[in-house]
Amino acid sequence: MGKILLLEDDKSLNRGISFKLKKEGFEVETAFCIGEAKNIFDNNKIDLIITDIGLPDGSGFDFCEEIRKISNVYIIMLTALDEEFNAVMGYEIGADDYVTKPFSLAILVSKVKAFMKRAGNDEKEKTSENILISEDIEFDYGDYTLILNREDTEKVQLTKTEGKLLKLLMENAMNIIQKEQILDILWDMDGNFVDDNTVAVYMRRLRKKVEKDPSEPIFIKNIRGIGYKWNAGCVRK
């Protein structure tokens, strides 16, 4: 069912999460500090990372940033601080989701199952026809890379969640996608498990990578009170 890297320095919580995930059929590698987690990640094929923020040898935010430089693996962050800026900070550096302590293990498992299902679908959807083109933008869904000017070869790397969101928008070009649809398709779970700001934060992240001026977006339009749309024609290569 996939391999998970669990980075949590609280030994009791680490054991509890690990036991529950293994009971659900997942393979779990556990670490209690960033150094251990890096070693495990370097020597294993990890499908999903669950990481605490406050760690004995650094911050989970820093660990997430380092992982994002080399991988687009799914990342769920655990935080004991129930404050909005922590969630936003996590999303900004590339986390895919977060859970606030104290939390229900059932909710965490639901999130893990949803992301693992997405990981399986990611592999199935990789075909020879995975390039979407809109004006000068070329998006390769096979490796989640973006070329903003097709006369240039410089690529922008997207995370898996950013890539799935962009694919959803481009494949439905000029059509409004409601926030609820985005949650259903991308997170594949009860919306109650996802923070209300999640979609808005992801759109802001995506605009920073797609738009020349994110404050005046051309392609990703916010239809106030309804949802978002890709504001240009799109074809599949």
N, C-alpha and C positions, 0 to 999 in steps of 0.2 A: 504493500500500500504506500510505500514511500519512506524515505529516511528523514528524520527530524533532528536538528541540532538544538538542544535546550541549554541556554545559558542563564543560570539563576544561582546566585550565591547563597540564598537561604536553603540550607540542606533539607529541611523538612518539606518546604514547598517544592523543591527540585524533585525529591523522591515522590511526592504526591502527584505532580504533573506527569512525571515519567511513567509511574505505575498506571495511571489512567490511560495515557496514550498507548502504552504497550498492550493494555487490556483491549483497546479498540483495534489492535492489529498493526500498529505502526512500529517501525524500528526507530529507537531513540538513542542518540549519543548525547551524554550529559557533560556539561562543563560548569565550573564554579567561578571562573575568571576569564577575562578576555584572552589571555595567553593560551589557556587550554582550548578555548573555542577556536582560535585561529589555527592551532595545530590540527584539530579535528576536521575543520573545514578544508584545510589544504590536503588532507589525506583521505577524504571520503567524498562520495557524490551525495551532496545534501540537497534535498528537495524543498525544505522549508526551515527557517530559523525562528525560534522563539527566544527573545532576549529581554532580560531585565534592563533597566536604565542605570540604577545605582549599583556599581560593581566595585570590588576591592581594588582593582588595578586600572580603573578608568570609567568612562561613561558608555552606556549602551548606544547613545547617539553617535559617539565617535566610532564604535565598532560597526554600526550600520553604515556610516559614511565610507569606511574602509572597504566593506564588503561590496558596496555599490560601485566602487572603482573597478572591480574585477568580475562582478557577477550580477545577474538580475534575478537571483533566487528570491522566492517570496519571504518576507520578513514580517513577523508579528512582534510588537513591543509590549512589554509589561511595565506599567507605571503605577506607583503608589500615590502619585500626585494628581488628584482629580481637578486639573486646571486646563483650560482650553489651549493655552499656549504650548503645553507639552505635546498635546496631540498634533497641533499644527507643525511644531518643530519636527516631530517624528515623520510626518508626511513629507515635509519639505526636503528632508535628507534622504528620502527614498523608502521609508517603511510602507508596507502595504496595509497594515491595520494595527490596532492597539487594543489592549484590555486594561481596564483600571482595577487595581487591587483595592479591596478584596473582590474577587470575582468567582463566579460559578464555574467549576470545571466543565460543566455541560456546555456553557457558552463557548469556552475556549475550544473544546473538542468540535463543536459545530463550525467554528471558524476554520479550524485546521482541516476538517473534512471538505469544506467548501474550496479552500485553496488547493488541496490535493487533487480534487476533482478537476479544478481548472488546470493544474499542472499536467494531468493526463490528457485533457482536451487540447492543450497547447501542442503536444506532440502529434496528435491526430490531425490538427489543422494545418500543419506545415506541409505545403505542397509546392509544386513548381509554379503555381499561379498565386503567389502570395504577395505580389507587389501592387500597391494602390497608388495612383497618380492623380494629383489635383493641382492644376496650373504648374508651378515650378517645383512643387513638393512631391517627393517620391518616398513612400513608406514601404519598407520590407518587413512584413509581419513574420517572416521566417526567423529573423535574428533581432527583431525589434529595433531596427536602425532607420534613421530618417535622414534624407538628403533634402536640404532646403532650397538648393539651387542645382538643378540637374546638370548644369554645365560644370559644376564643381564636384569633387569626389569626397569632400569632407563629410563624415557621417556623425549624426547626433545619436547617442545611445539612449534608449528609453528603458524603463523598468517594464516588467511584464504587465503590471496593472496599467501603467501609462499606455503601453502598446495596445492592450485590449480595449481601452477606452477610445484611443484614436481610431482603431479599426472599426469600432461600433459607429463612431461619428462619420467617418469617411464612407463606409458602406451604406449609410443612410443619408448621404449628402443632400442638403437642401430640405431635409425633413426634421421636424422638431422631435427630439428624444426627451421624454419626461424623466425627471429625477428618479421616480419610482422604477421606471424601466431600466435605468442605469444600475440601480442597486440590485434589481432582480437578476440582471444579466451578468454583471461583473462580480458581485459578491455571492450570488446564488444562495441566499439565506434570508431569514426573516429580517426585515429592515430594522427591527428593534435592536438587533445586535450591532448595528452600524451607527456611528455618530452622525448627527444631522449635518455637520459641516464637511463630512468626508468628500462628497461629490464636488463641492465648491473648492476645497483645497486641491483636489486632484486636477480640476480644470485650470486653476491658477498655475500649478506646476507644469501642466501640459502646454499652456500658453507661453510660458517662459522658454520652452524648447521649440515651439512651432512659430510663434509670431515674432515679427521684427520689432514691434512695439507692443508688449503684452498689455499695456494700459489702454491701447486703442486697437483691440483685436480685429483682424480682417476675416479670419477663417472660423474661429470658435466663438460663436455668438451666444450670449445669454439672453434667452427669451424670458423676460421677467415674470416670475410667478408660475412659469410652465416648465422650462427645461433649457436645453441647449441644442444648437444645430451647427453642422459644418456648412459654412456659407459659400460654397463653391462647388462646381461640378467635379465628379470623380469617376475615373475609369480603372478597371483592373488590367494589368499588363499580362 
